[in-house]
Amino acid sequence: MNFHSTPPKQTHAPTLPTYAARDLSEGGDLAQIVLDQQTYTLRITRAGKLILTK
């Protein structure tokens, strides 16, 4: 006897705004992002990773 459940319905995620990190940094390694009067620094490392600091 096999019991099979119905697979969950897949819902499509809403399209999110997408930004290229290199565009934000204008080709450099650093960009500043402001959120509610707080400034954050986005850094692109040599390894191509992103670091966001306050």
C-alpha positions as CSV (number, residue, x, y, z in Angstrom):
1,M,0.0,0.0,0.0
2,N,1.5,3.3,-1.1
3,F,0.5,6.7,0.4
4,H,1.3,9.7,-1.7
5,S,0.7,13.2,-0.7
6,T,-0.1,15.9,-3.1
7,P,3.0,18.0,-3.9
8,P,2.9,21.5,-2.5
9,K,1.8,24.2,-4.9
10,Q,4.6,26.2,-6.1
11,T,4.1,29.9,-5.9
12,H,6.2,32.3,-7.9
13,A,8.2,34.7,-5.9
14,P,7.6,38.4,-6.6
15,T,10.2,40.0,-8.8
16,L,12.7,41.8,-6.6
17,P,14.7,44.9,-7.5
18,T,18.1,43.8,-8.7
19,Y,21.3,46.0,-8.7
20,A,24.7,45.1,-9.9
21,A,27.2,45.7,-7.1
22,R,29.8,47.1,-9.5
23,D,27.2,49.6,-10.8
24,L,26.6,50.7,-7.2
25,S,30.3,51.2,-6.6
26,E,30.7,52.9,-10.0
27,G,33.4,50.4,-10.9
28,G,35.3,50.7,-7.6
29,D,35.3,48.6,-4.5
30,L,33.2,50.7,-2.2
31,A,29.7,52.2,-2.1
32,Q,27.6,53.8,0.6
33,I,24.0,52.8,1.2
34,V,21.7,54.9,3.4
35,L,18.8,53.5,5.3
36,D,16.8,55.6,7.7
37,Q,19.6,58.1,8.2
38,Q,22.1,55.3,8.8
39,T,25.0,55.0,6.4
40,Y,26.4,51.5,5.5
41,T,29.4,50.7,3.5
42,L,29.3,48.0,0.8
43,R,32.7,46.6,0.0
44,I,33.6,44.2,-2.8
45,T,36.6,42.0,-1.8
46,R,39.4,40.8,-4.0
47,A,37.7,37.4,-3.9
48,G,34.5,38.9,-5.3
49,K,32.5,38.7,-2.1
50,L,30.4,41.4,-0.6
51,I,30.7,42.9,2.9
52,L,28.2,45.3,4.3
53,T,29.2,47.2,7.4
54,K,27.6,50.0,9.5
